[in-house]
Amino acid sequence: MKTIDKTKVTVLAIGTITVLVSLIGALRDLNLINYFFPLYAGLTLMGVSLLNKGNVKKETESVIG
């Protein structure tokens, strides 16, 4: 299993907290419209931290030449 560096863990934690707070707020108010942007931002942060590969620079250099 790969190790996850501190930055990815921090971004994942912020995204998870944002998603949880958004869902709790949406369930309390029964209105998703007011909480859509924080939910979207949290899911984006979680996706970026989980799907980001650390060797993008090396791959780009090998493609460019």
C-alpha positions as CSV (number, residue, x, y, z in Angstrom):
1,M,0.0,0.0,0.0
2,K,1.3,3.5,-0.9
3,T,2.0,6.0,1.8
4,I,0.0,9.2,1.8
5,D,2.0,12.4,2.5
6,K,0.9,15.0,5.0
7,T,-0.6,17.4,2.4
8,K,-2.9,14.7,0.9
9,V,-4.1,13.7,4.4
10,T,-4.8,17.3,5.3
11,V,-6.8,17.9,2.1
12,L,-8.7,14.7,2.6
13,A,-9.5,15.6,6.2
14,I,-10.7,19.1,5.2
15,G,-12.8,17.6,2.4
16,T,-14.3,15.0,4.7
17,I,-15.2,17.5,7.4
18,T,-16.8,19.8,4.7
19,V,-18.9,17.0,3.3
20,L,-20.1,15.9,6.8
21,V,-21.0,19.5,7.8
22,S,-22.8,20.0,4.5
23,L,-24.8,16.8,4.8
24,I,-25.7,17.5,8.5
25,G,-26.8,21.1,7.6
26,A,-28.8,19.9,4.6
27,L,-30.6,17.2,6.7
28,R,-31.3,19.7,9.4
29,D,-32.8,22.4,7.1
30,L,-34.2,19.8,4.6
31,N,-32.8,22.0,1.9
32,L,-29.8,20.9,-0.2
33,I,-29.7,24.1,-2.2
34,N,-28.1,26.1,0.6
35,Y,-25.4,23.4,1.2
36,F,-24.7,22.4,-2.4
37,F,-21.5,24.4,-2.9
38,P,-19.8,23.3,0.3
39,L,-20.8,19.7,-0.5
40,Y,-19.4,20.1,-4.0
41,A,-16.2,21.6,-2.7
42,G,-15.7,18.9,-0.1
43,L,-16.2,16.1,-2.7
44,T,-13.8,17.8,-5.0
45,L,-11.2,18.1,-2.3
46,M,-11.6,14.4,-1.4
47,G,-11.4,13.4,-5.1
48,V,-8.3,15.4,-5.7
49,S,-6.5,14.0,-2.7
50,L,-7.4,10.4,-3.5
51,L,-6.9,10.5,-7.3
52,N,-3.8,12.8,-7.5
53,K,-0.6,11.0,-8.4
54,G,2.6,12.5,-7.1
55,N,4.6,11.8,-10.3
56,V,2.9,14.2,-12.7
57,K,6.0,16.2,-13.3
58,K,8.0,13.1,-14.3
59,E,5.3,11.9,-16.7
60,T,5.0,15.4,-18.3
61,E,8.8,15.5,-18.8
62,S,8.8,12.1,-20.4
63,V,6.0,13.1,-22.8
64,I,7.5,16.5,-23.7
65,G,10.9,14.9,-24.4
